[in-house]
Amino acid sequence: MKAIIMAGGEGSRLRPLTCNRPKPMMPVANRPMMEHIVNLLKKHGLNNIGVTLQYMPEAIRDHFGNGAEFGVTMRYFVEEVPLGTAGSVKNAGDFLDETFMVISGDALTDFDLTEAINFHKEKGSVATLILTRVECPLEYGVVITEKDGRISQFLEKPSWGEVFSDTVNTGIYILEPEVLSYFEPGQKFDFSKDLFPLLLRDGRPMYGAVLDGYWCDIGNLQQYLQSHYDLLEGKVNIPMPGREIKPRVWVGEGVAIDPTARIKGPALIGDGTQIGANARIEPYSVLGEGCRVDCQGSIKRAVLCDGVYLGAKASIRGAVLGNGVQVYANAAVYEGAVVGDDSTIRDWGLVKPNVKLWPNKLVESGATVHRNIVWGTNCPKNIFGIEGITGLANVEITPEYAARLGSAFGSTLASNARVALSSDSYPVCKMIKGALASGLQSVGIRVQQLGTGITPMHRHGVRRLQCDAGIHVKVSPWNMDKITVLFTNSRGANISRGEERKVENKLAKGDYRRADIGQISPGEAVPGVAESYLEDLLARVDLKALRGAAHKAVLVYDPNNLESFISRLGLQGEFIVETLDAHPLNWQEYRQLLPELSAAVVERGAGLGALIDPNGEHMVLVDEKGNVIEEDMLTALMALVVLKERGGPVVVPVTAPRVIDELAGRYNSKVIRTKTAVQDFLEQIIIHEAKLDSRLSQFLLNFDALAGLIKILEFCAREKKNLSALVSEIPNFFVNKQQVPVPWEAKGKVIRRLIEEKPGQLELLDGVKVYHRDGWALVLPDPEEPVCRVYTEGSSMEIAQELTDMYIDKINKITGT
């Protein structure tokens, strides 16, 4: 006996999940629906299977092939135009030369098909319909049978007033080939609407076999979820994939579960999935293959298809997520929502209940989605942030993406350009560096491999080797799950916004040149860059004075990246966080160590303490009394050192306090204010330093923590002052900084309205800066998050806080929050 699986449906009621796959390929318990049907047919001896196809036929053919992998033989019959249920089976007429079974490829059932086949033979039926009983028959074809099972009447999708039975047609039929003679090949014909009424009219023996067991016609999203719940609950006699690690919790091969994660059954976790620390997998949850749930991620009564990423503290409740969906930290997707394949929901994004996102959609950070999104793409407004391109390691920034990024950046340069390439010491950054090298080489770029090191070393290497540009890959200091790809120009400074836009355009269009085979050169390893960087740094310092002072410094740093640099500079600290090797910390976690560092400086009688970020760019100082010097005070301190050491001009961002102008006046110099973006700040420093002949570089002082540290140590030694005395030369100032949520689409409105108010003297260098009688306020839209940052300075802390409160209130009124 043969079988025909009807697998041509589009599954329009299951969209957006079926936009990229035919309905029979929708996963149920991490296997395509149709795979469960093939296994059921095989179990009952139906090994010779034909399949009718129409919508995306290759997806099914590619998965099942000739059926050998599944222990059956399969043939395929493709409809060029829709022919109806019976018409599509007639399309396989040459195959159907004996009694055959017709079954849908998009239902879930465990019926005893052998019982139905025996019933068909005993009754001598030409058409046997497999029936089942349901509580609500409104969506099905209702069937009435005589006592012997002979069908006497049926009605398609009745109203409640027409319901005369709870026995319905499941769409599974056992047929004799002769019934196909009732209509012509290529004729649109339906079993229930056309063929069966004809057989009933002609008095042909047509029976209904009422079977016990599970059957679910997965016609909509609610039924799709319910089928999973039923399967997990054991209502369906289908073996669960994987092994049962505890009652009703099944996991596949290669699954990694953190010991602190909590998983409550029933739940199914697919092959290769990773569950992070303190994650919560609540009952009735299904995770596909290759998913990743980060720390404190939470899933309940949800179905996640393959390759889904769930960030820290993200939550999924009663929703379905398609293949490759990325849900970032603190985002949430609620009951009945469906997110199509390869869509992205950024940090703090929210998808409301019953909302549908079609494939490849992007929900920006902090955005709330109230209605279905059908059109658009997942391309963000821009890919560059405050500094380079930052994304989740191996989720957003993958080797494939990095190779394209390398090609895009290389395509903006001359075909024979030399690009310096480096990374920090973390393996994921080395991996991305390798992919970037491939992309660069593919467009004819000559890659200069600087090895591993810190960002200041990279900037030095670009200048020393006179490269045309550079790329440095590093773990983000703000989030250790993210990496940053930093692009530099020939001066070692960050590339300009114009150059960033060129890269974005190339990447968006895929518009990369392709080098001839003879133009592709191997990467060239450049030895000694770290040593050269350290020699250059020490050449700028009065070592005699520094060593004569015998300063004692207490340092906190990440030994993964900085140990070799610290030791070779002779700055080996007494106080090192031993756990950093095993548990890397982000910058905020580093800052939590400040009380401990302050206490250590005082207890050990050190001249100062320093907290240095893993890439050697940022630092926080602690004076000998344990006072913390950071942010605006550190900016003012560095400006004071510049002014006293070489005179002006001194370059500072627009957010810097006015006390720096007072210091500049004291030394007959001037202050140049720049935008807050790193590339603008760096560019102005480089421009003005080119006019000076001095060993003191503000470039290094502001963007190289090691250089800044030893320069301050040397300066204190020559001045014969301790750090607290140097800081005491800076007059008191009072600044405040807060952020206020502002939707992306409202940022422009906020700035426009603040300018229109004209509350005082305005400065529009970066954002809107308003000068008041006793201070100033700056409102600056953030380029990476849906917030505006409010910076204020006042003649007292109370006035600074009042200005902050006033502008936050203005912004809230403009945005209506």
N, C-alpha and C positions, 0 to 999 in steps of 0.2 A: 504493500500500500504506500502511496506517495502522499506528500504534503505540499501545500502551497502557503507561503507566508506572504500576506499582503503588507508591503512595506513602502508604499509610495506616498504616504501622507506627508503634508507640510507641517502639520501640528501648529496651525495658526493660533489656536487658543493657548498654546504653551509659549508663545513668543513673549519676551525676546530670547528665551533659551534655545529656540529652534531656528534662530536666524542663521546660524552657522553650521547646523547639523539637521539631518532629517529626524523626525520624531522617534522612529524606532532606535535611533542611536543615543537618545537621552539616557543618561545613567540612572539606574535604580540599584542601590546597594553597590555602587562603584562598578557596575557592569551595564552595558547597553541593554535596554528593555528587550530587544530582539534576541540577545544572547540567552536570556532566560527562556524564551520561547524555543529556541533551537535545542537547548538542553532538555526541555520538557518533551519535545518531539522525539529526541534520541532515546530518552528514558522509556518511551512507549513503543520503541521499535520502528519509528518513522524516520529512517535515515536518508531517504532519497527526497531531497527538498528542492522545490522551485521557489523563487522569490520574485514577486512583482515589484517593480521600481518605477518611480517617476521623479520625485523631488530629490536633488542631490544624490543621484544613484551611486556615484563613485565612492562616497563615504562608506556606504554599506559594503560594496564590492571589495574595497581596500581592506576593510576590517575582517571580513569572513573568507575572502578568497574562494577557493573551491570547496571549502568546508572541512578539509582534511584535518586541520588543527583542532576542530571541534568534534571529530569522529563521525562526520556525516559527508554526504555528497551534495553540492549545491549548484544550481543553475539559475541564471538571472534572465528576466524578461522585462524590458524597459518600455513603458508607454511614452510615445511622443506627445500625445494629447490625452487629457483625462478621459477614461472610458467607463467610470463607475466601478463598483466592486465586482460585479459579474463580468463586465467587459474586460477588466484588467486580468481576471483569471482566464477568460477565453483567449486572451493574448498569448497565454502559455499552453494553448490547446494541443499542440504537437507533443508536449510533455505528458499530458494527462490522458494516458491510454488505459487507466485502470481506476478503481475506486480511490478517491483522494480526499484528504482533509484540507479545509481552508481555515486558516487561523490568522488573526491580526498580529503584526509585529510590534504593536505598541500597547499591548495590554499586559497585565500581570496576573498570572493564574497558576494554580497547582492542581487543576482538574485531573481526574483519573481518565485519561483519554482512551485507555484500553477498554474501560467499561463502556464508553460511548461507541467504540468501534464494534464491540460484541453486540450491543443493542441494535446497531444499524444492520448487522448481518442477520440477527434473529428476526427482525421485522421485515426483511426484504425491502427496505426503504430505498427510494431513489435520492432522497434528501433528508438527512437527519440534522436538526438544529440542536446544538447543545444549549440548554436553558439553565438558568439559575434564579433563585428568589432574592429579591431586594426589597428594602424598606420603602424606597421612594422610586417608583417606576417611570416618573415623568420624562426622563431623558433617554428612555430606552424603548425598544419595540416590545410591546406586551403580547404574549402568546397564550392561547387557550388550547388545551389538548383534551382528547377523550380519555377514558380510563386506561385504555391500552397504549396511550401515548400518541395517538394519531392527532395531528394538528387540525383543528376545526376553524380557527379564527386567529388573526393577529392584527395589531394596530400600531402604527409608528408614532412614538412620542405623544401619548394621549394627554389630555387635560385631566384634572381630578374627576370631573364629571363623567369622563369616558373610561376611567380605570375599571377594568373588570377582572384583573388578575395581578398578582405580584410576581408572576413568572415571566422573565424577560429573555430576549434573544441576546446571547453573548457575542454573536458574530463568528462563532466557531461552527463550521459545518462539515458533515461527511456527505460526499456527493458521488453519484455515479456519472461517468463521462457523458451519458446520453442527455443529461439536463442542459448541457451547453448547446445542444442543437436547437433550442428554442429561440436563439437569436444569432445574428450574423457577426463574423469577425469585424472588428473596428467599430461596431455599434455601441453607443453608450448605453449601458444596461446595469441595473442595480439588483442585487439579490433580494433584499426585503421589499423594495417598492415595485419591482417588475417581475422577476423570475418566480418567486414563491407564490404570489397571487395567481400566476398562470398555472403552476403545478396544482394549486388548490382548486382552481376552476376545472381543470381536466381530471380531477379525481386521482391524481398520481399518489402513490403511497409516500407520504411525507410525515415524519414523526419528530417529536421533541423528546430529547433525553435530558431529564432534570438531574443535574449532578450536584453533589455536595462538594464543598471545598471553597477555596478563595478565588475570587475573580474581581479585578478592578479595571475598568476601562479608563485609562489615564488620559482624560480628555481636557483637563484644565489644570491650573497650577495648584488648586486646593487638593485635587485628587492625586496630583504628583507628590505633594508632601504627605498626604494620608497614606499612600502606598508605602512610603518609607517607614512611617510610624507603625503600620500594620506588620511590616516585615520585621522591624526591630522587636516588636512585641511577641513575635512568634506565631502570628495568625496565618502566615504563609509557609507552606512546606517547601521552602527553598533553602539550601544550605548557605550559611553566611560565609563570605570569604574571610580568610585569615584565621588566627587562633584566638581562643577565648582566654584572655589573661586574667579575668575575674568575671564573676557572674554577669552575663549579658554585655560584656565589653569585648569586641573583636578588633584585633589589630592585624595589619598586613606585614609583609616583610620589610625589614629595614626601618621600622618606626622607632623614633627616639623620643622618649617621654621624660621630661625633667622630674626628679623625685618629688619636687614640691607641687607639681601639677595635680589637679584633682579631676578625675574622670568618673562620672556617675552613669551607670548603664540604665537603659540600653543605649549603646553607642557603637558606631563603626568607624574605624580609622584606617585609611588606605595606605598602601605601600609607600615607604619613603617619607612619610609625613613626620614633621618635627613639632613637638609640643613643648613650649618654653616654661620657664619658672613661674609658678603660681598661676598658670593658666587654668581656666575652668571650662571643662567640656560637660555640659549638663545633659540630662536624659533626652533621648530622641534626637540625637545629633549624628550626622553623617559627614565625614570628611573624606574627600577623594584622595587620589594619589599625589604625592609631592607637595602637599600643603605645608604651610608653616604658620604656627601660632606663637607670637612673641609673648613676653612676660605679661601676665595678668590679662591676656586676651580672654574673651568669654563668648561661648557659643551655647545656644539653647534652642532645641526644637528646630534646627536649621539644617539645610543641605548645602554643602560646599562641594563643587565639582573639582576637577584636578587643578593643581598648581595655584591654589588660592593662597594669598598672603594676608595675614591678619596681624596688624601692628600692636604695640604695647597698649594695653587697656582698651582696645577696640572691642565692641560688642555686636553680636549678631543674634537676633531674636526672631525665630519663626520665619526666616527669609531663605531664599535660594540664591546662591552666587554661582555664576557660570565659570568656565575655565579661565584661569589666569587673572581673576579679579584681584585687585590690590586694595586693601582697606587699611589705611594708615592709623597711626597712634591716636587713641581717644575718639575715633570715628565710630558711628553706630548705624546699623541697618535694622529696621524694625519689621514687625509682623506683616506677612503677606507681600513684602517688597521682593522684587526680583531684579538682580543686577546682571546684565548681559556680559558675555565673554570679554576679557581684556579691558574692562572698565577700571577706573581708578577713583577711589574716594580718599581725598587727602585728609591730613590731620584735622580733627574736630569736625569733619564733615558729617552731615546727618541726612539719612534717607528715611523719609516718613513712611508710615504703614501703607501698604498696597500700591506704592509707587513702583513703576517699571522703568529701568534704564536700559536702553538698547545697547548693543555691543560697542566697545571702544569709546565710551563716554568718560568725561572727566568732571568730578565734583571738586571744586577748589577748596582750599583750606577754610574751615569755618562756615562753609555754605550749607544751607538747609534746602533740600529738594522736596517740594510739596506736590509736584505733578510729574507725569511721565515725561521722559526725555527721549525723543526718537531721533532727532537730527543733531548734527554736530560731530565733533571728533574728540579724541583724548589728548589733543595737542595743547599744552599749557600756553598761557599768554607769552611767556618767555621761559627759557630753561636756565639762564644765568641768574644767580642770586646775588647776595651781598659780596660774595667772593667766589668766583668760579661757578662750577656746577656741582651741586650737592644732592645726593640721593641715597636711598637705602642700599647698602652693600649687597650685591648679587640679587637684588630684587628690582630696583630701578636702574642702578648702574651695574650692568652685567657685562661680561666679555663681548657679547654681540653688539651691545650698545656702544661700548668703548671703542670697538673697531670702527664703527660708523662715525663716531665722534672724532677719532683720529683722522679719518679720511676727510671729514668736513673741515676740520681745522687746517689740515695740510693743504686742502684745495684753496684756501684763502692766501696761501703763501706762494712764493716763486717755486717752480718745480724742482729746483736743485737746492732749496733752502736747507739750512742746518737747524735742527730742533733738539734742544737739550731735554732729556727725559729722566725723571727720578721719582722716587716714592719714599714713603717712610718704611719702617721695617715690618709692618704687619703683612702677613701672607696675602690677604685679600687685596691690598693695595699693589703688591707686586704682581698679582694676577692681572689686575686691570691695567697696570703699566705695560705688561706684555701685549695685551690686546690693542692698546693705543699705538704701540710700536708697529704692529701689523698694519693698522689703518693708515698710519703716516707713511710707511714704506710703500703701500699700494698706490699712493699718488706721487711717488718719486721723491719723497723727503729723505734727507740724510739724517739718521737718528744718532744722536750722541748720548750714550748711556752713562749717566752720572752715578748710577748705583743707588744705594739707600742712604737716607739722611734726613735732615730737617729742612724746613722751607727756606730759612736764610742761606743755607748751603746751596740750595738750588738757585736762588737769585744770584749768588756769587758766581756759581758755575756758568750761568748764561753769559754774564759779563766777561768773565775770564776767558772763555772759549770763543767769545765774539759770535755767539749763535744768533740766528735771526729770530728765534722765539724759544719758548720752553713750556713744558708741562710737568707739573708735580702732583702726585696722587698721595693723599693723606687721609687718615681717619679724622672725621670732624671732631673738633674739640668740644662741641656742644652736644653731640649725640654719638656714642661709640658704635651704634648700629649703622651709621651713615659714613660715606666717604665723600671727600671733596676733590674735584679735579680742577686744579688751579692752572690758568693759562697766563704766561708771562711774555712780555715783548723783549726786544733785544737789550733793553736796559735792566732787565730783571724785575721790572714793575708789572703790575697786572695789566692785561690788555684793556683797551678803551671800550666804551660802550658801543661805538661804531664797529669795532672789530668783533665784539660779541654778537652783534646783530648779523654780521656776515656769516659767522659760524652757524647761528640759528637758522638762517635762510638756507644755507647749504644742507644742513641736516634735515630740515623740513622737506625740501625738494628731492633729497637724495642726489643732489647735483654734484657728484665728485668726479674729478678727472681720473683717468686710469692710466698709470704709467706703462710705457712699453717695457717689455721684459728686461731690456738692456739698461733701463733707467732705475731699476730696483736695486738698491744697494743694501748690504747687510748692516745691521746696527753696529756701531763702533763703541766699544767699552773704553771709557776715559778714566784712567786710574788717577788717584791722588787728589780728587776734588775736595774731599773732606779735609785733608791735610792743608791744601792751599787756602781753603776758607779760614781755618784756624790760624794759619800764619798771617793772613791778611788782617784778621781781627786783632791779633796780638801786636802787629806792627803799628797799630793805631793807639797803643796804650803805653804809658810810662811804666814799664815793668819794674824798674828800680824803685820808684816811689811806691808802687803797689805792694811789692814784696817787703819793702822796708817797714810798711805800716803793719804787716802781719795780721791783716784783718781775719777775723774768724766769721765764716758765713755758714748759716744753717739752710740747707736747700731741700725742697721737696720737688721731685720730678719723676717722669716716667722712664725707668731704665731701659725699656725696649728701644727707645729712639735716642735718648740723650746720654746714656752712660759713657759711651766712648768720647763724646764731645766734652762732657764735664771733666772726665779724668784727664784728658789731654790738655785741657786748659789749666789744670792744677786747682780746680774748684770742687774737688770731691767733697760732698757735704757729709755732715755727721748724722743727719736725720733723713732717712729714706723710708718711704712707705713700702714695706716688704711685699705687700699683697698686689702691687701693681702688675707684676708679671702675669699672675693668674687672673686678675680681675681689673682690666683697664678701666680707668675712671674718666668721665667727661669733666669739662671745666667747672661745671656747677658742683660736682662732687669733690673736685679738688678744693674748691673754695670752702667747703665744709671743714677742711683740715686747718683752716687759718687759726682758730683758737689754740689748737695743739702746737702749731708752728710758733705762734707768739709766745706761748709758755716756754717752748724749748729755747728760743732766742734768749729770753731773760735768764732762764736757769743756767744756761751754758756760757753766759757772758759774751755772746756773739755780737759782732758789730752790726749785723743785719741778718734778716732771713728773706728768702725768696721762694715763691711758688711759681714754677715754670710750666707752661702748657706743653703737651707731648711733642708739638712741632716747633718748639723753640721760638714762638712768635710773641706770645703774651706772657706777662708776669705780674705778680702782686708782690710788693715789698713790705717788710716788717722792720721797723727801726729797732735800735738796741733796747728801747723801753717796752717793746711789744706792741707799738701802735701800727695799725695796718695802713698802708699807702697804696691806693688803687684808683682806677678810673680817672676822675677829674683831677684829683690831687697828684696822681702819678704823671698825668699830662702836664700839669703845672710844674712839677719837679723837673721833668725832662726839659721843659722850656727854660727853666732857670739855669740848668746846667749849660744849655746851648748859649744862652745870653752871656753868662759869666765866662765861658770858655772861649768863644769866638765872636760874640756879638751877633746881631741879627742878620737878616730877618729870621724870625721863627715862624714855622708853618703849623697851624693847628686847625682842627675841624670846626665847623660853625657852632657845634655844641659846647666848645670849650668855654670855661668861665672867663669873665672880664678881667679877673685879677692878672691874667697873662698880659693884657694890654698895659696894666699898671707896672708890671715887672719890666716890660719892654721899654716903657718910658723912663724907668729908673736907669736903664743902660743905653739910653739914646738910640733905641732901635725901633723896629716896627714889627707888627704881627700881620701875617697873611692868613686869612681864613679860607677854608675850602669846603666843598661838599663832604658829607660824611662817608661816602663810598670809598673803599680802600684805593681804587685806581685813581680817583681824583686827588686824594690826600698824597699818595705816593708821587704822582706826576708833578705836583707843585713843589714837593721837596726836592725832587731830582732837578727840576728846572732851576731852582734857586741855588742849589748846591753846586751846580756846574759853574757858577760865577765866583765861587769861593775856593780858596786854597787853604784847607784846614784838615787836620787829622780827625777832627770830630765830625761825624756824619749823623745828621738827624735821621736819615734813612735807616741807619743801623740802630740808632737809639730807640726809634719808635716801632720798628718792625723786626728787630732781632733781640730776643730776650737775653741771650748770652752776652751780646755786645753791650746792651744797655746795662746789664748787671756789672760787668767788669769796668765799664766806663764810670759808673757811679762810685764803685769801690775805689778806683784810681783817683777820681775827683776829690772824694772825701780824704784820701791819703795826702794828696798834694795840698789841699786846703787845711789839713790837720783839723778836720771837723768830723764829728760823728753825724750819722744820717739825720737824727732828730734836730740837730742844730741847723742843718741845711734846710730842712723842711720848715723850720721856724721863720726863715726869711720870707716865706710866702704868706702874704696877708690872708686873713680869714675870708672865706666866701661861702655862699649858701646856695646850693643847687638842689634840684629835685627832678626826678624822671619817673614817668608812669606811662602805661600804654592803655588804650581804650579800643575795644572791638569796633571795627568799621568794615562793613561788607566791601568786597572788591569794587562793586559797581558804584559805591557811594564815595569813594576816596576823592575822585575829581570834584564832586559836588562840595565836599567838606572844604577843600582848599579854595575853591572859587568863592564860596560864601564868606570864608574868613577874610579873603582879600577885599570883597565887596563891602564888608563892614567898616574897613578903614579905621580901626580903633586907635591908631597911633602910627608912628613911623614904622614902615614895613621894610623888610629885607627879604628878597626872594631868591637868594643864592641856592638854597636847598630847602624845600618845603616853604612854610610861611613863618618868618620870625618877626614878632611884634615887640617893639620897644615901649616900655611903660616908664613912668616916672621913677619907680623904685626897683626896676628890674626888666626882664624880658622873658618872652615865652616863644618857643619854637614848636610848631606842629609839623611832624614829618611822617608821611605815609611810608609804611614798611614795604619793601619790594618783594618779600617772601611770604608774609602772613597777612591775614585780613585785619590789620590793626593800624592805628596811627599812634605814633610815639610823641609824647608831650614832654619837652625839656623846658625847665624854667630856672631862672636865677633871680634872687631878690636880695635886698639889703639886710634881710634877716630870714631865718628859715621859715618863720610864719608867713612872710610875704611870698616866698617861693612856693610854699604849699598852697596859699590862696590863689596864686596865678595858675597853678596846676589844676586845682579844683574848678576854677572859672572856665578854663579852656576845655576840660573834659565835659563840663556841663554844656558848653556851646556845641561841641561835637555831637553829644547825645541828642540835643534838640534838632540839629541839622539832619541826623540820620533817623530821627523818630524813635529812638530807643530810651 
